[in-house]
């Protein structure tokens, strides 16, 4: 594969042809903020936080979508770039609830991190704020659409699973939101609670119900674990507070994003120090079930019982 040489912040960089400016800059050690970018589903370019200045371009360029070219000269932290990023943050914050101190995502929120980095202490714009009811109808996932920044990462990761596509953008303008079909709550939708959406959410719009109020992000230590309930090899994190496992959550980094709820429930049964009650949807209602039923092992146990009777 041919290589391309460009200059980033005065440094000459050589990368394979087809590389995006974002990947080239990050590979060279330069920071570029993103909200909507997902390395596994690239090329969206919706949030514009990743804009950079390219010499000769008529406007700032979304680095997650632009491919490098020979001789390209890029500035990732010019005055125009930083001003654009600050303006984007101010526009988001104009509609965002100011409850960072009590948000479970405090300390692990990109909006918070970027506001700190670019010294955005308050919004220069006056905007309306949503007052959506918190959707806690699903026993595993909490949705607070008042905090959603419409980056679309949850929508795109859900679309990646064949025949899933549970959520999408609904309505227009200020009323735009992410919702299941017919704008129902999550429990009434076709959601299987795999938590891929929670894993990729960069703010506090999506969170795990079993972690709510159990610890600040800096108190929780994560260790990777791979599900072995089938051959998919989905990856999860064991969430420790001290020596105690609080919960099992989907893992964003690496390969093997979760496809079902069974693996997470099974891992919680194996590792969690707290009693876990599995719940599955029956007739559009979540009900408590036994562990064998939750893990799809009822038939296996029945056959083992039949074999024992033969002995």
Buried (B, 14 or more C-beta within 10 A) or exposed (E): EEEBEBBBBEEEBEBEEEBBBBBBBBEBEBEBBBBBBBEEBEEBBBBBBBBBBBEEEEEBBBBBBBBBEEEBBBBBEBEEBBEBBBBBBBBBBBBBBEEBEEBBBBBBBBBBEBBEBBEBEEBEEEEEEBEEEEBBBBBBBBBBBBBBBBBBBBBBBBBBBEEBBBBBEBEEEEEEBBBBEEEBBBBBBBBBBBBBBBBBBBBBBBBBBBBEEBBEBEEBEEEEBBBEBEEBEBBBBBBBBEEEBBBBBBBBEEEBBBBBBBBBBBBBBEBBEEEBEBBBBEEEEBEEBEBBBBBBBBEEEEEEEEEEEEE
